Amino acid sequence: MIREMDYTVTTEGPDKGKVFVISRMPAFQAERWGRSFLYGATAGTPLEARAVYAGAIAEVARSAVGLNVLRSMDPAFSDPLEKELRDCIKIKPDPERPSITRFIIDGDFEDISTFIELQQKTFEFNTGFFQAVSRSLPPLASDHPHQEPETSSITPTSAPSLEP
């Protein structure tokens, strides 16, 4: 599995050519992050509907609009999650020494759209686990409808007749 990737800004503007390194969260952190994301996205939802919403949100999170879900959360939930995403981003500040990286700071961005684009790429790189997180949610009652015990069997108890 790819643990990190380089991202070079290619859009025209003052940040063009800057190189960033996006890292994937370790498994335990990613699982906790995913649960926190789903909890924050479903906060205020009736308890009995949370599993339905969380499953849908897990699918949305894996799409291009997933970051919008994060941005629309109450800041009490979204701010720590966004910080963890930012902690997955480093910059290569000196093109002459590409092996040197450091965590990003505000001064690394002259254009806010660069940061937003980088944040989107980081979100996408780190949300492949949502399918696994949504599988870890409790099953819905409708997923396992109540079944009455069988009272008859359709299993043949003798060989079929060979007569016409």
Secondary structure as the mmCIF struct_conf table of DSSP 4:
data_model
#
loop_
_struct_conf.conf_type_id
_struct_conf.id
_struct_conf.beg_label_comp_id
_struct_conf.beg_label_asym_id
_struct_conf.beg_label_seq_id
_struct_conf.end_label_comp_id
_struct_conf.end_label_asym_id
_struct_conf.end_label_seq_id
STRN STRN1 GLU A 4 THR A 8
BEND BEND1 THR A 11 GLY A 13
TURN_TY1_P TURN_TY1_P1 PRO A 14 GLY A 17
STRN STRN2 VAL A 19 SER A 23
HELX_LH_PP_P HELX_LH_PP_P1 ARG A 24 PRO A 26
HELX_RH_AL_P HELX_RH_AL_P1 ALA A 27 THR A 42
TURN_TY1_P TURN_TY1_P2 ALA A 43 GLY A 44
BEND BEND2 THR A 45 THR A 45
HELX_RH_AL_P HELX_RH_AL_P2 LEU A 47 ALA A 61
TURN_TY1_P TURN_TY1_P3 ARG A 62 ARG A 62
BEND BEND3 SER A 63 SER A 63
TURN_TY1_P TURN_TY1_P4 ALA A 64 VAL A 65
HELX_RH_AL_P HELX_RH_AL_P3 GLY A 66 SER A 72
BEND BEND4 MET A 73 MET A 73
HELX_RH_AL_P HELX_RH_AL_P4 PRO A 75 ARG A 86
TURN_TY1_P TURN_TY1_P5 ASP A 87 CYS A 88
STRN STRN3 ILE A 89 LYS A 92
TURN_TY1_P TURN_TY1_P6 PRO A 95 GLU A 96
TURN_TY1_P TURN_TY1_P7 PRO A 98 SER A 99
STRN STRN4 ARG A 102 PHE A 103
HELX_RH_3T_P HELX_RH_3T_P1 ASP A 106 ASP A 108
BEND BEND5 GLU A 110 ASP A 111
HELX_RH_AL_P HELX_RH_AL_P5 ILE A 112 ASN A 126
TURN_TY1_P TURN_TY1_P8 GLY A 128 PHE A 129
HELX_RH_AL_P HELX_RH_AL_P6 PHE A 130 ARG A 135
TURN_TY1_P TURN_TY1_P9 SER A 136 SER A 136
BEND BEND6 LEU A 137 LEU A 137
HELX_LH_PP_P HELX_LH_PP_P2 PRO A 138 LEU A 140
HELX_RH_3T_P HELX_RH_3T_P2 ALA A 141 ASP A 143
BEND BEND7 HIS A 144 HIS A 144
HELX_LH_PP_P HELX_LH_PP_P3 GLU A 148 GLU A 150
BEND BEND8 SER A 152 SER A 152
BEND BEND9 THR A 155 THR A 155
BEND BEND10 THR A 157 SER A 158
HELX_LH_PP_P HELX_LH_PP_P4 ALA A 159 SER A 161
#
